[in-house]
């Protein structure tokens, strides 16, 4: 089962924890306050996973519709086709 982000307010300050069940027991992991690097890294990781899932879904939908996918990769624009072929897209005017 997934983990849930929990917020506790103590003396007017917010603190964040991850909460999940493991082997029938409730487990928690302290992430710190909003300015803690552990909390920020958790949020960045979540955003990255969501972005990856959205891209995978869009890619699948494009391929099912018979179109190619265009995306940015390492400072280039790449077009990918259903058969796996990739090509860099040339910039032609702005």
C-alpha positions in Angstrom: 0.0 0.0 0.0 1.1 3.6 -0.6 2.4 6.1 1.8 0.4 9.2 2.9 1.8 12.6 3.6 0.7 13.8 7.0 1.0 17.3 8.5 1.2 18.1 12.2 1.1 21.7 13.6 3.0 22.1 16.8 3.3 25.5 18.4 2.2 27.1 15.2 4.9 25.3 13.0 4.0 22.7 10.4 5.9 19.4 10.4 5.5 16.6 7.8 5.6 12.8 8.2 5.1 9.9 5.8 2.6 7.4 7.3 2.0 3.8 6.0 1.1 0.3 7.2 3.6 -2.4 7.2 2.9 -5.9 8.6 -0.2 -4.7 10.3 1.7 -1.9 12.1 1.4 1.8 11.5 4.8 3.3 10.5 6.0 6.9 10.2 9.0 8.7 8.8 9.7 12.3 9.9 10.4 14.6 6.9 10.8 17.9 8.8 9.3 21.3 8.2 8.7 23.1 4.9 12.3 24.3 4.7 13.8 20.8 5.3 15.7 19.3 2.4 14.2 15.8 3.1 10.7 17.3 2.7 11.5 19.1 -0.5 13.2 16.1 -2.0 10.1 14.1 -1.2 7.9 16.6 -3.0 10.3 16.8 -6.0 10.2 13.0 -6.2 6.4 12.9 -6.2 6.3 15.6 -8.9 8.7 13.6 -11.0 6.7 10.4 -10.7 3.5 12.2 -11.6 5.1 13.8 -14.6 6.5 10.5 -15.8 3.1 8.8 -15.5 1.4 11.7 -17.4 4.0 11.4 -20.2 3.6 7.7 -20.4 -0.2 8.0 -20.7 0.1 10.8 -23.3 2.6 8.8 -25.3 0.4 5.7 -25.2 -2.6 7.7 -26.4 -0.7 9.3 -29.2 0.6 5.9 -30.5 -2.9 4.5 -30.3 -4.2 7.4 -32.4 -1.4 6.8 -34.9 0.6 10.0 -34.3 4.1 10.5 -33.2 5.3 12.0 -29.9 7.4 15.2 -29.7 9.3 16.1 -26.5 12.4 17.8 -25.2 15.4 15.7 -24.4 18.9 17.0 -23.6 18.4 20.5 -25.2 16.9 18.9 -28.4 13.5 18.4 -29.7 12.9 14.7 -30.4 10.1 13.0 -32.4 9.4 9.4 -31.5 7.3 7.0 -33.6 5.3 4.0 -32.6 8.0 1.6 -34.0 10.6 3.2 -31.6 12.4 5.2 -34.3 13.5 8.6 -32.9 14.7 11.7 -34.8 15.8 15.2 -33.8 13.5 17.9 -35.0 15.3 20.8 -36.8 14.2 24.3 -35.8 12.8 26.1 -38.8 12.0 29.7 -38.0 10.3 31.1 -35.0 
